[in-house]
Amino acid sequence: MNRTTGTRPATPPKTVTPRPARRRGPRRHTHRDLAVLCVLLGLPILLDLALVWGPTLASVALSFTTWDGVGDIHWAGLNNYADLFADYPQFWPAVRNNLLWLAALGLLATPFGLLLAVLIDRGVRFSRLYQSTLYMPVVLSLAVVGFIAQLILSRDQGALNALLGRQDHPVDWLGDPDLNIWMILLAACWRHTGYVMILYLAGLKSVDPELKEAAAIDGANERQAFFRVVLPALRPVNVIVGVITVIEALRAFDIVYAVNKGRNGLELLSVLVTDNIIGEASRIGFGSAIAVVLLLVSLGFIITYLVQELRGEQRR
Amino acid sequence: MTVSAVRVRRPARPGGPPGRRGRFGVHAFLLAVSLAFLAPLLLAVYASLRPYEETARDGYFSLPDRLSLGYYRQAFTDSGMGRHFLNSLLITVPGVLITLFLASFTAFAVARLRLRGSLLLLMVFTAGNLLPQQVIVTPLYVLFNKVPLPYWMSDSLTLYDSLWAVLAVQVAFQLGFCVFVLANFLRTLPPEILEAAIVDGAGVWTRYRHVTLPLCRPALAALGTLQFTWMYNDFLWGLVFLSTGDKLPVTSALNNLRGQFFTDYNLLAAGSVIVALPTIVVFLLLQRHFIAGLTLGANKG
């Protein structure tokens, strides 16, 4: 990191000098200004608190209750959590699947996206065309991806069985609970790769070519230059890609829901939450407990990310 | 565009030309990957044009006896995709506009007004966007069921099971991302522009509307494209907050094409193509903006 800042000596003094000159008297707003601020700043804040943060806190509170959504709310202490960890057969498979999702996106799709970005960034011909094609799956809804996956993978008429010549002994790619999660992960990676590629492509364009030159002069070969110089310089992009990967892995829902409503081997935490609140059971307290587990995991990553951002802010 | 970029960059590259032998391999690899990435889409289009009986008999990789747009007609007539498209439009268009308006003002206030606590505010918005959607679904479901609306706004008489609910959630949830991106964008602009306006006695609204907003235009175009796709593609909100089948947006309605006991995958393929078409067209037309939108938030040194 020091290496990167070292190449731009102009930045540090810039942030220091204007500070004393800063007018620290924000009370220069007129009444009209204040009214505009109250309405136009207040509205988004209100929306964010009422529809995002409020419900988040409410989820935490509800997770300690038993409630069916209609009758009285009863305090249940940690019962929901105890049930969840001990007696809910779908819970641990869902956790496992969410972790697999994270591993697949992080260890397969992300490096592959980076590789594609590096190859395209080297300036091959038709790079624009490759870029658009590889990005195409990202603009599709995950639900659509789920349906296309069925077209290819369904047991009796799926294209894959036809391609493998297995119509007589068809493999049930999506129905076999030992197999289907891997197939769905492949579809998820299909989409995530393009996303990662675009982010890295933009990052690579902003890396100072002088850095690479300096590395070459020092005798680094292409591989060394990439891993020791370019990749560290891409740190902000790495952080973003990391955050997106984690969030996508935790949020995963649409594909499995489109395929088989997230049952029979495709359980995910997000599916369990949805099932418990909109299903016939309507176990809102219990569903909230699952949501809180999801929240705690995400918050760990979100806070790490925000701390990184804050540090960057101070360096500016 | 590409060619000139290559030409400019080449002399700057250290160590002379980068081994010609690698070129062919790279092309072959990229071409293979691109084809593999496109194949599922092409297959879906092909399948959607062929009758079920034919593919059931000969498989998807057979040559067609006849091609028709019958499934597309069926998707529109039998399952009323047109109606669902309208729903998507009613949510997405106001959703994008309201989000961009509120977010641009918030970003302006956070990044350029030197208000106390603006950093905290930015963090609250950013973190909110990163929460998994399911965490907030339950309380919102309960809340929306309790909020009454007059009949002319919602025939369910509550916020629940009305397009307003989906619109509100979309705006609230996406605000975080837009504020984050726009605030980062505004920070890169020189402060002198605003200072001149302050000297001229411009109020907060004028500084936002006449000085900052015009500068945001490229960022807003980029974000708008991106937000359109995201809101249009959303699957969960419609599923959870709407119970009347007719009100579903097109993405969530795709499920309707699936039969209880028998699923005609060719019809499903046609439905998928119909749903995917708008985002693909938008992407191909506005590719530059689209990618700028994604990287605006990510790419700040």
Interface residues (C-beta under 8 A of the other chain):
Chain A: R22 P26 H29 T30 R32 D33 V36 L37 L40 L41 L43 P44 I45 L47 D48 A50 L51 V52 W53 G54 P55 T56 A58 S59 L62 G69 L116 L119 I120 R122 G123 V124 R125 F126 S127 R128 L129 Y130 S132 T133 L134 Y135 M136 P137 V139 L140 S141 L142 A143 V144 F147 I148 A149 Q150 L151 I152 S154 Q157 A159 A162 L163 Q167 W190 G194 Y195 I198 L199 A202 G203 S206 P209 K212 E213 A216 I217 E222 P236 V237 I240 V241 V243 I247 L250 R251 F253 D254 Y257 A258 L269 S270 V273 T274 I277 I278 I284 G287 S288 I290 A291 V292 L294 L295 S298 F301 I302 I303 Y305 L306 E309 L310 E313
Chain B: M1 T2 V3 A5 V6 R9 R10 A12 R13 P14 G15 P18 R23 V26 H27 F29 L30 L31 V33 S34 F37 L38 P40 L41 L43 A44 A47 T55 A56 G59 Y60 F61 L102 A103 F105 T106 A109 L113 R114 L115 R116 L119 L121 M123 V124 F125 T126 A127 G128 L130 L131 P132 Q133 Q134 V135 I136 V137 T138 P139 L140 Y141 V142 L143 A168 V169 V171 A172 F173 L175 G176 V179 G203 V204 W205 Y208 T229 Y232 N233 D234 F235 L236 L239 V240 T251 S252 L254 N255 Y265 L268 A269 G271 S272 V275 A276 T279 I280 V282 F283 L284 Q287 F290 I291 L294 T295 G297 A298 N299 K300 G301
